[in-house]
Amino acid sequence: KSLRILDEEEATDNDLKNKFKERWQRTPSNDLYKSLRAEGTNYRNVLDKAVQADKQVKERYQSHRDTISLLCKSEQELNAAIPSANPAKTMQGSEVVNILKSLLANLDEVKKQREQLENDLKSVNFDMTSKFLTALAQDGALNEEAISVTELDNLYGGLTHKVQETLKKQEELLNSIQNSHQEFSKMKQSNNESSLREEVLKNLAVANDNFVELIANLREGTKFYNELTEILLKFQNKCSDIVFARKTERDELLKDLQQSIAREPSAPSFPSVPAYQTVHSGGNKPPTSSTPTPAPRTNVSSKPQPPARPPPPVISTASTVTTPGPATTGISPSPAGSVANAAPSQAQGPPYPTYPGFPGYCQMPLPLGYNPYMYGQYNLPYTPSPGYPNPGQAPYPGPQQPGYPYPQQPYYPQQ
């Protein structure tokens, strides 16, 4: 698990580095985790060896499981599971058994004789001082060696002879017992029940030895895994801490990168031009350009300066004032519509109001470009009341001028 979280963090770091390229300036995870990966590989090798040792212990237990379970039973069940092969009962009355018994009885007698001779040797008491003084008084000289040998032979001569006979009889008995035991062993091996019993007892002995060894292995393995668990938990905490620190560093770096990218200059975005400003009176659209559409207040007209405001009209006493209309009889596009993707070059003020007390006074004509459509061949435009439009014809929504609080009123020709 510790190595897995390191791999996940390293994969995330590599993806961000590939995404941001040279902007991603921090220590690569691969270089930072070299020591941790080496330590994790060491722990992995230790665990692999421990798993192999556990496998061997399990195989050993499986091979001796039945015999170990037999040892766990009660004494009565254990005796019943062991085959009965009593040589005294199966070979009772055989010649070999009788000879072996008599030889063992003779050996017991030799032991008793040996003990009696030992007691006789310990009970002998003699004094050589009187013998030496008597010989010195008679001969005037003392032959110590001859006197000692003669006296010891008189005291221990019979005992020495008995000991030699006992040793000779012992050797004969040992040879006879050895031969008889070999014959008895051959007869014992020929008995199937006896061989089966020996095999069962041998298996029980091996199972007992393996049981003791398995218990020692389990205790050692339990101690090993308890210590290794503490070490691995510390290693896991170390990996979790460094991954958390790297994640915090990554989040901060991502935040800084996003802020720096947001502060970089970018191309301006212009709003789209309304359709009524880009479509001609004939319904044909001018060719579009690949360049961004400028803002409505941007002066894109071919004229360097907007047209000057006309002078105020001269008041005439005549009942009607004629205003020359355009040369064409149909509806012609306004000058503002001749420029593709263009808006009025300059905001215009409100028109001069009309006074109802002077019927001969007309409204000042608006400059070209203010109204997208003009109605020609008529002299005096009719100015309806702002609150009561003509119900016979729907008004045309003209472009609203900046700063003027009311929408543009349509003009209707005089009949």
DRENTI-393090 format. One record per residue: residue in three letters; x, y, z of N, C-alpha, C, O, CB in turn. Coordinates in steps of 0.2 Angstrom, whole numbers, plus 2048, in hexadecimal, padded with zeros to 3 digits. Glycine has a CB too. Layout:
% DRENTI-393090
ALAXYZXYZXYZXYZXYZ/...
//
This chain:
% DRENTI-393090
LYS8047FA80080080080080480680080380B7FD7FB800806/SER80A80680480E80C80481180E7FD8118137FB81480B809/LEU8148087FA8168097F381180B7EE81280F7E981A8037F1/ARG80B8097EF80580B7EB8048127EB8038157E67FF8077EC/ILE8038157F180281C7F18088207EF8078267EC80181E7F9/LEU80E81E7EF8138217EC8138217E48148267E181A81E7EE/ASP81181C7E281081B7DA80A8207D880B8237D380E8147D8/GLU8058207DC7FF8247DA80182C7DA80082F7D57F98237DE/GLU80582E7DF8078357DF80C8367DA80C83C7D780A8367E6/GLU8118327D88168337D38128337CC8148377C881B82D7D3/ALA80D82F7CB80982F7C58068367C48068397BF8048297C4/THR8038387C980083F7C98058457C88038497C47FC8407D0/ASP80A8447CB8108497CA8128497C381384E7C08158487CF/ASN8138437C08158437B98108457B48128497AF81783B7B7/ASP8098447B58048477B180484F7B18048527AC7FD8447B3/LEU8058517B78058597B880B85C7B480B8617B180585B7BF/LYS8118587B581785A7B281685A7AA81985F7A781D8567B4/ASN8138557A78128557A080D85A79E80E85C79881084E79E/LYS80985C7A28048617A18078687A180586C79C7FE8617A5/PHE80A86A7A680D8717A78148727A48168777A480C8737AE/LYS81786C7A281E86C7A08238707A482386E7AA81E870799/GLU8268757A282B8797A682887D7AC82C87F7B082F87D7A1/ARG82287E7AB81F8827B181F87E7B781E8817BD8178847AF/TRP81F8777B781E8737BD8258727C082986E7BE81B86C7BB/GLN8278777C482D8777C782D8747CE82C8787D383087E7C7/ARG82F86E7CF83086B7D68338647D58348627CF82986A7D9/THR8368627DA83A85C7DA8368567D88308557DA83D85A7E1/PRO8388527D383484C7D08338477D68378467DA8378497CA/SER82D8447D682C83F7DB8308397DA8328357DF82483C7DA/ASN8338377D48378317D383E8327D784082E7DA8388307CB/ASP8408387D784783A7DA84583A7E284A8387E684A8407D8/LEU84083D7E483E83E7EB83D8377EE83E8367F48398427EC/TYR83A8327EB83882C7EE83D8267ED83B8207EF83282A7EB/LYS8438287EB8488227EA84A81F7F184A8187F184E8257E7/SER84B8227F684D81F7FC84781B7FF84881680284F824801/LEU84181E7FE83B81B80183A8147FD83880F80083581F801/ARG83B8147F683980E7F283F8097F483D8037F483A8107EB/ALA84580B7F584A8067F78488037FE8497FD7FF85180A7F8/GLU84680780384480480983E80080883D7FA80B84280A80E/GLY8398028048337FD8038357F77FF8327F280182E8017FF/THR83A7F77FB83C7F17F78407EC7FD83F7E67FC8417F37F2/ASN8437EF8018467EB8068417E880B8427E280C84B7EF80B/TYR83C7EB80D8377E88118337E380C8317DE80F8327EE813/ARG8327E480682F7DF8028337D98018307D380282E7E27FB/ASN8397D980183E7D380183D7CF80883D7C98088457D5800/VAL83D7D380D83C7D08148367CC8148357C781783D7D5819/LEU8307CF81282A7CC81282A7C680D8267C180F8247D1810/ASP82D7C680882D7C08038317BB80782E7B58068317C27FD/LYS8367BC80A83A7B780D8357B48138357AE8148407B9810/ALA8327B881782D7B681C8287B28198267AD81D82B7BC820/VAL8257B48148207AF8118227A980F81F7A481081D7B380A/GLN8297A880C82B7A280A82C79D81182B7978118327A3807/ALA82F7A181683079D81C82979B81F8287958228337A1822/ASP82479F81F81D79D82181A79781D81779281F8187A3820/LYS81C79781681A79181281D78B81481A78681481C79380B/GLN82478B81682778581882478281F82377C81F82F786819/VAL82378782382078582A81978282881777D82B81F78B82E/LYS81578582480E78282280F77B81F80B77682180B78681E/GLU81477A81A81577381781776E81D81576881C81A774812/ARG81B77082181D76C82681776A82B81776482D82376F82B/TYR81376E82C80D76D83080876882D80676383080A773833/GLN80776982680376582280675E82280275982280276881B/SER80C75D82180F75682180E75282780E74C82781675681F/HIS80E75682D80E75283480775483780775383D814754838/ARG8027568347FC7598377F875383A7F67538407F775C832/ASP7F874D8377F474783A7F77458407F47438457F3742834/THR7FE74484080174184680174684B801744851809740844/ILE80274D84A80175284F7FA7528527F975285880375984D/SER7F575184E7EE7508517ED74A8557EA74A85A7E975084B/LEU7F17458537F173F8587F474085E7F273D8647F4739854/LEU7F974485F7FD7458657F874A8697F974A86F803749864/CYS7F474D8667EF75286A7EA74E86E7E67518727ED757866/LYS7E974886C7E374486F7E57418767EA7428787E173E86B/SER7E073E8797E173C8807E57368807E773387B7DA73A883/GLU7E77348867EC72E8877E87278847EC7238817EE72D88E/GLN7E27268867DF7208847DE72087C7DF71B8797D8720887/GLU7DC7268797DC7268727E372586F7E37228697D972C86F/LEU7E87278727EF72686F7F171F8707F471C86B7F472B873/ASN7EF71C8757F17158767ED7108717F070B86E7F071287D/ALA7E77128707E370E86B7E670F8647E570B8607DC71086B/ALA7E97158627EB71685B7F271285A7F37118547EC71D85A/ILE7F571185F7FC70D85F7FB70685E7F770386380170F865/PRO7FD7038597FC6FB8598006F885F8056FA8617FF6F9852/SER7FD6F28617FF6EE8668046E98638026E585F7FA6EB86A/ALA80A6E886680F6E48638146E286981A6E486A8146E685D/ASN8116DE86E8156DC8748196D58738166D08728106DB87A/PRO8206D68728236D08718236CA8768236C487482B6D1870/ALA8216CC87C8216C788181A6C388081A6BD8828206CA888/LYS8156C687D80F6C287C80F6BE87580D6B98748096C687C/THR8126C18708126BF8698176B98698166B48658146C4864/MET81D6BA86D8226B486C8236B18738296AF8758296B886A/GLN81E6B087681E6AD87D81F6A587C81C6A28788176AE881/GLY8256A288082669B87F82B69A87A82D69487982069787E/SER82E69E87683369D87183969B87483B69E8798336A386C/GLU83D69787084469587384969B87384C69C87884769086E/VAL84969F86F84D6A586F84C6A98758506AC87884D6A9869/VAL8456AA8778436AE87C8466AB8838486AE88783C6B087C/ASN8456A48838476A188984E6A188A8516A289084469A889/ILE8526A08858596A088685C6A78888606A888C85D69F87F/LEU8596AC88585A6B38878596B588E85C6B88918576B8882/LYS8536B28908516B38978566B089C8586B38A184A6B1898/SER8586AA89A85D6A689F8646A989F8676AA8A485E69F89C/LEU8666AC89986C6B089986C6B689D8716B88A086E6B1891/LEU8676B989D8666BF8A18666BE8A88686C28AC8606C389F/ALA8636B88AA8636B68B186A6B48B386C6B68B985E6B08B2/ASN86E6B18AF8756B08B18796B68B187D6B78B68786AB8AB/LEU8776BB8AD87B6C18AE8796C58B487E6C88B78796C68A8/ASP8736C48B78726C78BD8766C38C38786C68C886A6C68BF/GLU8776BD8C287B6B98C78826BC8C78856BC8CC87B6B18C6/VAL8856BD8C188C6BF8C188C6C68C48916C88C788E6C08B9/LYS8876CA8C38876D08C78876D08CE88B6D38D28816D48C5/LYS8836CB8D18836CA8D888A6C78DA88C6C98E087E6C58DA/GLN88D6C38D78946C08D98996C68D889D6C78DD8966BB8D4/ARG8986CA8D489D6D08D389C6D58D98A16D78DC89C6D48CD/GLU8966D68DB8956DA8E18986D68E889A6DA8EC88D6DB8E2/GLN8976D08E889A6CC8EE8A16CC8EE8A46CD8F48976C58EE/LEU8A56CC8E88AC6CC8E88AE6D38EA8B36D48EE8AE6CA8E1/GLU8AA6D88E88AC6DF8EA8AC6E08F28B06E38F58A86E48E7/ASN8A76DD8F58A66DD8FC8AC6D99008AF6DC9058A06DB8FE/ASP8AE6D48FD8B36D09008BA6D48FF8BE6D49048B46C98FC/LEU8BB6D78FA8C16DB8F98C26E08FE8C76E29018C26DD8F2/LYS8BC6E38FF8BC6E99048BD6E790B8BF6EA90F8B56ED903/SER8BB6E190D8BB6DE9148C26DB9168C36DA91C8B66D9915/VAL8C66DA9118CD6D79138D16DC9178D16E29158D16D690C/ASN8D46DA91D8D86DE9218DE6DB9238DE6D59258D46E0928/PHE8E46DE9228EA6DC9238EF6E19268EE6E79248ED6D891D/ASP8F46DF92A8F96E392C9006E192B9026DC92D8F86E4934/MET9046E492790A6E39249106E59299166E392890C6E591E/THR90E6E892E9146EB9339176E593791D6E59389116F0938/SER9126E193A9156DB93E9196D793991E6D493C90F6D7941/LYS9176D693391B6D192F9226D492D9266D092D9176D0928/PHE9226DA92C9296DD92B92D6DD9319336DC9319286E5929/LEU92A6DE93792F6DE93D9316D793F9376D694192B6E1943/THR92D6D293E92F6CB93F9346C993A9396C693C9296C693E/ALA9346CB9349396C992F93F6CD9309456CA92F9376CB928/LEU93F6D39339456D79349496D493B94F6D493B9436DE936/ALA9456D193F9486CE94594B6C79449506C69479426CD94B/GLN9486C393F94B6BD93E9516BD9399566BA93B9456B993B/ASP9506C19349566C192F95B6C79309606C792D9536C1928/GLY9596CC93395D6D293495D6D692E9606DB92E9646D0935/ALA9596D49299586D89239516D892194D6D392395D6D591D/LEU94E6DD91D9476DD91B9476DD9139496E29109446E491E/ASN9436D89119426D790A93A6D99099366D59099436D0907/GLU9396DF9089326E290892E6DF9029296DD9039326E9908/GLU9316DF8FC92D6DD8F692B6D58F79256D48F59316DD8F0/ALA92F6D18F992E6CA8F99286C98FF9246C58FE9346C68FB/ILE9296CC9049246CB90A91E6CE9079186CB9099266CF910/SER91D6D49049176D79029136D28FD90D6D18FD9186DE8FF/VAL9176D08F89146CB8F29116C58F690B6C38F49196CA8ED/THR9156C28FA9126BC8FD90C6BD9019076B99019186B8901/GLU90C6C29059066C39099006C59058FB6C39079086C990E/LEU9016C99008FB6CB8FC8F86C68F88F26C58F78FD6D18F7/ASP8FC6C18F68FA6BB8F28F66B78F78F16B48F59006B78EF/ASN8F86B68FD8F46B29028ED6B59048E96B29058F86B1908/LEU8ED6BC9048E76BF9068E26C09008DC6BE9008E86C6909/TYR8E46C28FA8E06C38F48E16BE8EE8DE6BF8E98E26CA8F1/GLY8E46B98EF8E56B48EA8DE6B18E88DD6B08E28EA6AE8EC/GLY8DA6AE8ED8D46AB8EB8CF6B08E88CB6AF8E48D16A88F1/LEU8CF6B68EB8CA6BB8E88CC6BD8E18C86BE8DC8CA6C28EC/THR8D26BD8DF8D56BF8D88D26B98D48D06BB8CE8DC6C08D8/HIS8D36B38D68D16AE8D18C96AE8D08C76AD8CA8D26A78D5/LYS8C56B08D58BE6B08D48BC6B68CF8B76B68CB8BB6B28DB/VAL8C06BC8D08BF6C18CB8C06BF8C48BC6C18C08C36C78CD/GLN8C56BC8C38C76BA8BC8C26B58B98C06B58B38CE6B68BC/GLU8BF6B08BD8BA6AC8BB8B36B08B98B06AE8B58B86A78C0/THR8B26B58BD8AC6B98BC8AD6BD8B68A86BD8B28AB6BE8C2/LEU8B26C08B48B36C38AE8B36BF8A88B06C18A38BA6C78AE/LYS8B56B88A88B56B48A38AD6B28A28AB6B289C8B96AE8A4/LYS8AA6B18A78A36AF8A789F6B58A489A6B48A08A06AD8AD/GLN8A16BB8A689D6C18A389E6C189C8996C38988A06C78A7/GLU8A46C08998A56C18928A16BB88E89E6BD8898AC6C0890/GLU8A16B589189D6B088E8956B288E8926B188989E6A9891/LEU8936B489388C6B689388A6BC88F8856BC88B88A6B889B/LEU88E6C188E88D6C688988D6C48828896C687E8936CC88A/ASN8916C08808916BD87988A6B98788876BA8738976B8878/SER8886B587D8826B187C87C6B687C8786B58788826AC882/ILE87C6BB8808766C08808766C387A8716C48778776C5886/GLN87C6C587787C6C98708796C586B8756C78678836CB86F/ASN87B6BE86B8786BA8658716B986686D6B986187C6B3865/SER86F6B786C8686B686D8646BC86C85E6BC8698676B4875/HIS8666C286D8626C986C8626CA86485D6CC8628666CF86F/GLN8676C88608666C88598616C485685D6C685286D6C7856/GLU8616BE85985B6B98578546BC85984F6BB85585C6B285A/PHE8546BF85F84E6C286184C6C885D8466C885C84E6C4869/SER8506CC85B84F6D185784C6CF8508486D284D8556D6856/LYS84F6CA84D84D6C78478456C58478416C68438516C2844/MET8446C284C83D6BF84E8386C584F8336C584C83D6BB854/LYS83B6CA8528376D08538356D484D8306D784C83A6D5858/GLN83A6D48488396D88428346D483D8316D78398406D983F/SER8346CE83E82F6CA83A8286CB83C8246C98388316C383A/ASN8276CE8428206CF84481E6D68418216DB8438206CF84C/ASN8186D683D8156DC83A8136E183F8146E783E8106DA835/GLU80F6DE84480C6E38498126E784D8116ED84E8086DF84E/SER8176E484E81D6E78518206EC84D8216F284F8226E2853/SER8216EB8468246F084281F6F68418216FB8418256ED83B/LEU8186F48418136FA8408136FE84681370484680C6F783F/ARG8146FB84C8146FF85281A70385281A7098548146FA858/GLU82070185082670585082670B84B82871084D82C70084E/GLU82270984682170F84181D71484381E71A84381E70C83A/VAL81771284781371784A81671B84F81672185080D71484D/LEU81A71885381E71B85982372085682472685882171685D/LYS82671E85082B72284D82872884A82B72E84B82F71E848/ASN82272884781F72D84481C73284A81D73884981972B840/LEU81A72F85081873485581E73885881D73D85A81572F85B/ALA82473485882A73885B82C73E85682E74385883073385B/VAL82B73C84F82D74184A82874784B82A74D84A82D73F843/ALA82274584C81C74B84C81D74F85281C75585281674784C/ASN81F74C85882175085E82675585D82675A85F82274B864/ASP82C75285983175785882F75D853831762855837753855/ASN82B75B84E82976084A82476584D82476B84C82675D844/PHE82076385281B76785581F76C85A81D77285A81776385A/VAL82476A85D82876E86182C77385D82C77985F82E76A865/GLU82E77185783277685382D77B85082E78184F83577284D/LEU82777984E82277D84B81F78285081E78884E81C779849/ILE81F78085681D78585C82278B85C82179085D81C781862/ALA82978985C82E78D85C82E79285682F79885783578A85D/ASN82C78F85082C79384A82679884B82779E84982B78F844/LEU82179684D81B79B84E81C7A085381A7A6851815797850/ARG81F79F8588217A485D8267A985A8257AF85A8247A1863/GLU82B7A68568307AB85382C7AF84E82E7B584D8357A7850/GLY8287AC84A8247AF8448207B584781F7BA8448207AB840/THR81C7B384D8187B885081C7BE85281A7C48518147B5855/LYS8217BD8558267C38578287C78518287CD85182B7C085B/PHE82A7C384C82D7C78468277CB8438297D184182F7C1841/TYR8217C884281C7CC83F81A7D28438187D78408167C883D/ASN81A7D184A8187D784E81D7DD84D81B7E384D8187D5855/GLU8237DB84D8297E084C8287E38458297E98448307DE84D/LEU8277DF8408277E28398217E68388217EB8348277DC834/THR81B7E483B8157E983B8177F083D8157F483A80F7E583E/GLU81A7F084381B7F78458207FB84081F80183F81F7F784C/ILE8257F783D8297FB8398267FD83282780283082F7F6837/LEU8217F883081D7FA82A81980082B81780482681A7F4827/LEU81680083181180583281580C83281281183080E804839/LYS81B80C83581F81283582181482E82081A82C825811839/PHE82280F82A82481182381E81381F81E81881B82780A820/GLN81881082181281381D81081A81F80E81E81B80C80E81F/ASN81181B82681082282881582782581382D823810823830/LYS81B82582482082982181E82B81981E830817827826821/CYS81C82581681982680F81382B80F81382F80A81882080C/SER80E82A81380882E81380A83581580783981280382B818/ASP80F83681981083D81B81384181581284681381583E821/ILE81883D81181B84180C81784280681784780282283D80A/VAL81283D80580D83E8008088438018068477FD8098377FF/PHE80684480780284A809806850808803855806800849811/ALA80C85080A81085780981085880281085E80081785680C/ARG8128537FE8128547F680B8567F480B85B7EF81584E7F3/LYS8068547F67FF8567F47FE85D7F57FB8617F17FA8517F7/THR80085F7FC7FF8667FE80386B7F98018707F7801867805/GLU8098697F880E86D7F480B86D7EC80B8727E981586A7F3/ARG8088677EA8058677E37FF86C7E37FF86F7DE8038607E2/ASP7FB86C7E87F58707E87F78787E87F487C7E47F086F7EE/GLU7FC8797EC7FE8807EC8018827E58008887E38038817F2/LEU80587E7E280887F7DC8038807D68048847D280E87A7DA/LEU7FE87C7D77F987C7D27F58837D27F38867CD7F48767D2/LYS7F48857D97F188B7DA7F58917D77F28967D47EF88C7E1/ASP7FB8917D88008967D68008967CE80089C7CB8078957D8/LEU8008907CB8008907C47FA8937C17FA8967BC8018897C1/GLN7F48917C47EE8947C17ED89B7C27EB89E7BE7E88907C5/GLN7F089E7C87F08A57C87F48A87C37F28AE7C17F28A77CF/SER7FA8A67C27FF8A97BD7FC8A87B67FD8AD7B28058A57BE/ILE7F88A37B57F58A27AE7F08A77AD7EF8AA7A87F389B7AD/ALA7EC8A87B37E68AD7B27E98B47B27E58B87AE7E28AC7B9/ARG7EF8B67B47F18BC7B47F58BE7AD7F68C47AB7F78BE7B9/GLU7F68B97A97F98BA7A27F48BD79E7EE8BC79E7FB8B379F/PRO7F68C27997F28C57947EF8C178F7F28BC78D7F58CB791/SER7E98C278E7E58BD7897E28C27837E18C87857E18B878C/ALA7E08BF77E7DD8C37797D68C577B7D28C177E7DC8BE772/PRO7D48CB7797CD8CE77C7C88CB7787C88C97727CD8D677B/SER7C28CA77C7BC8C77797B78CC7787B58D077C7B98C177E/PHE7B58CD7717B08D276F7A98CF76F7A88CA76D7B28D5768/PRO7A48D377179D8D177079B8D176879E8D57647988D5774/SER7978CC7677958CC7607908D275E78D8D47627918C575F/VAL7918D475878D8D97557868D77547858D27517908DC74E/PRO7818DB75577A8D97547798D874D77C8DB7487758DF757/ALA7748D474B7728D27447708D87407718D973A76D8CD744/TYR76C8DD7437698E274076E8E773E76D8EC7397648E6743/GLN7748E774177A8EB73F77E8E87397828EC73677E8ED745/THR77D8E27387828DF73377E8DD72D7828DB7287858D9736/VAL7788DD72D7748DA7277728E072376F8E572676E8D6729/HIS7738E071C7718E67187698E57177668E17187758E5711/SER7678EB7147608EB71275E8E670D7588E370E75E8F270F/GLY7628E47097608DE7047618D870775F8D37047658DF6FE/GLY7638D770D7638D071076A8CD71076A8C771275E8CC70E/ASN76E8D070C7758CC70B77A8CE71177A8D47137788CE705/LYS77D8C97137828CB7197898CC71678B8C97117838C571D/PRO78C8D17197938D37167988CD7187968C971C7958DA719/PRO79D8CD7147A28C87167A58C871D7A78CE71F7A88C8711/THR7A58C37207A88C37277AF8C37277B28C07227A58BD72B/SER7B28C572C7BA8C572D7BC8C17327B88C07377BC8CC72E/SER7C28BE7327C48B97377C78BD73D7C88BA7427CA8B5734/THR7C78C373D7CA8C77427C48C87477BE8C87467CC8CE740/PRO7C68C974E7C08CA7537BC8D07527BF8D574F7C48CB75A/THR7B68D07537B18D57527B28DB7577B28D975D7AA8D3753/PRO7B38E17557B58E675A7AE8E875E7A98E675D7B78EC757/ALA7B08EB7647AA8EE7687A68F37647A88F67607AD8F176F/PRO7A08F376779B8F876379E8FF76379C90375F7948F8766/ARG7A19017687A49087697AA9097647AC90F7647A590A770/THR7AD9047627B390575E7B19087577AC9067547B68FE75D/ASN7B590D7557B491174E7B790D7497BD90D7487B691874F/VAL7B39097457B590573F7B39087397B49057347B38FE740/SER7B090E7397AD9117337B391372E7B89157317A9917735/SER7B29137287B79167237B891D7247BD91F7227B591471C/LYS7B39217267B49287277B992972D7B89267327AE92C728/PRO7BD92E72C7C292F7327BE9337377C093273D7C8934730/GLN7B99377367B693B73B7AE93A73A7AC9397347B794273A/PRO7AA93A73F7A393973F7A094073B7A394573C7A0938745/PRO79A93F73879794573579694A73A794949740791943731/ALA79695173879595673D78D95773E78995573979895D73A/ARG78B95974478495A74578296074078596574078395C74C/PRO77C95F73D77A96473977796A73D77696A743774962734/PRO77797073A77597673D76D97673E76A97273B77697D739/PRO76B97974376497A74576097C73F76298173B76297E74B/PRO75A97A73E75697C73875498373975398673E750977737/VAL75398673375098D73374898D73374598973075299172C/ILE74699173873E99173973B99473373D99A73173D99473F/SER73799173073399472A72C99572C72999172F734990724/THR72999A72972299C72A71D9977257179977267209A3729/ALA72099472171C99071C71998A72071C98872672198D717/SER71498871E71098372171497C72171397872670998271F/THR71797B71C71B97571B72297671A72497B716718970716/VAL72697271C72E97271A72F96C71772E96671A732974720/THR73296C71173496670D73B96570F74096970F733967706/THR73C95E70F74395C71174595770B74195270A743958717/PRO74A95970874C95470274D94D70475194C7097529576FE/GLY74A94870174B94170375193E6FE7549426FA74593D702/PRO7529386FF7579356FB7559346F474F9356F375992E6FE/ALA75A9336F07589326E975492C6E775192C6E275F9336E5/THR7559276EB7529216E974B9206EC74A9246F175691B6EB/THR74791D6E974091C6EB73F9166F073B9176F573B91B6E6/GLY7449116F074390C6F574790D6FB74A9136FC7469056F2/ILE7479096FF74A90970675290870575390370274790470B/SER75690C70675D90C70576090B70C75E90D711760912702/PRO76690770C76990671376C90C71576F91171176F901712/SER76D90D71B77091271F77791271E77A90D71D76E913726/PRO77B91871F78291871E78591372378A91072278591F71F/ALA78291372978590E72E78490772C78990372E78190F735/GLY78090572877F8FE7267848FC7207858F671F7788FC723/SER78790171D78C9007187928FE71A7968FB71678D906714/VAL7948FE72179A8FC7237998F67277948F572B79D901728/ALA79C8F072579B8EA72879D8EA72F7A28EC73179E8E4724/ASN7998E773379A8E673B79C8EC73E7A18ED7427A08E173B/ALA7988F173C79A8F873F7948FA74378E8F874279B8FD73A/ALA7958FF74879090274C79090974B79590C748791900754/PRO78B90D74E78C91574D793917750795915755786918751/SER79691B74C79D91D74E79D9227547A29227577A0921748/GLN79792575579792A75B79092A75E78C92B75A79A931759/ALA79092A76478A92B76878793276678A93776778A92976F/GLN78093276577D93876377893A76977693676D77993875D/GLY77794076977394376F76B94276D76A94076777494A770/PRO76794477176094476F75D94976A76094E76A75B944776/PRO75994776675694C76175395276475195276A75294975C/TYR75395776074F95D76274895C76374595975E75196375E/PRO74595E76873D95D76973A96276473C96776273B95E770/THR73395F76372F96375F72A96776472996476972B95F75A/TYR72896D76272397176671C97176271C97375D726978767/PRO71796E76671196E76370E97576170997575D70C96A767/GLY71097A76470D98176370F98475C70C98975A70F986768/PHE71598175971798475371797E74E71B97A74D71F986754/PRO71197E74A71197874671697874071797373D70A978743/GLY71897E73E71D97F73972497D73A72897C73671D985736/TYR72597C74172C97A74372D97374372996F74672E97D74A/CYS73297073F73396973E73996774273D96B745735967737/GLN73996074373F95E74774595E74374595D73D73E95674A/MET74B95F74675195F743753958740752953744757961748/PRO75595773A75795173875D94E73B76295173D758951730/LEU75C94873C76294474076894373B76794273575F93D743/PRO76E94273E77394173977393A73677093673977A94273D/LEU77793973177793372E77A92E73277F92F73677B933727/GLY77892873277A92273677792273D77891D740782924738/TYR77292673E76F92674576992174476891D74876C92D747/ASN76592273E75F91D73D76291873876491A73275992173B/PRO76191173976490D73476090D72D76290B728764906736/TYR75990F72E75591072775291772775091972C75090A728/MET75291972174F92072074991F71B74A91B71675492571E/TYR74492271C73E92271773F92871273E92E71573792271B/GLY74092770C74192D70773B92F70473692D70574792B702/GLN73C9347007379386FB73193B70072C93C6FD7349326F7/TYR73293C70672D94070A73194570D73794570F72A93B70F/ASN72D94B70E73095171073095171873695271A72D95770D/LEU72B95171B72A95272272994C726724949725725958723/PRO72D94A72A72C94472E72794573372794B736732941731/TYR72294073471D94173972093F74072393974171793D738/THR71F94374572294274C71C94075071894575272694874F/PRO71B93A75271593875671793975D71D93A75F713931755/SER71193976171293A76871693476B71592E76970C93B76C/PRO71B93577071F93077371A92B77671C925776724932777/GLY71592D77971192877D70C92477870991F77A70D92B782/TYR70A92777270592476E7089227677079277636FF92876D/PRO70A91D76670D91B75F70791A75A70291975D71291575F/ASN70991A75470491874F70291174F70690D74E70691A748/PRO6FB9107506F99087516F990574A6F98FF74A6F3908754/GLY6FA9087456FA90573E70090273C7008FE7376F890A739/GLN70690473F70C90173D711900743711904747710906738/ALA7148FA7437188F974971F8FD7487228FD74371A8F1749/PRO7218FF74E72790374D72D8FF74C72E8F974E729907754/TYR7329027497398FE74773E90074D73F90574F73C900740/PRO7408FA7507458FC75674B8FE7537508FB7517468F575A/GLY74C90575475390875275890775875690575D75290F751/PRO75E90875676390775B76390D76076291275F76A907758/GLN76490B76676390F76C76A91376D76F91076D76190C772/GLN76991976E76F91D76E77191E77676D91E77A76E92576C/PRO77891D77777A91E77E77992478177992977E78291D77E/GLY77692478777592A78B76E92C78A76C93178E77A92F789/TYR76A92A78576392C78475E92878775F92278676292D77C/PRO75A92B78C75692679075092378D74E91E79075392A796/TYR74E92578774892278374B91F77D74F92177A743927782/PRO74791A77B74991777474791B76E74392076F745910773/GLN74B91A76974A91E76374391D76074091775F74F91C75D/GLN73F92375F73992375C73992275473D92575173592975E/PRO73591E75173591D74A73292474772E92774A731917748/TYR73492474173192A73D72C92773772D92273473792E739/TYR72792B73672292973172192E72C72193472E71B927735/PRO72092D72672093272171993572171493272372192F71A/GLN71993C71E71393F71D71093E71671393D71271494771E/GLN70993D71670693B71070494170C701941707700936711/
//
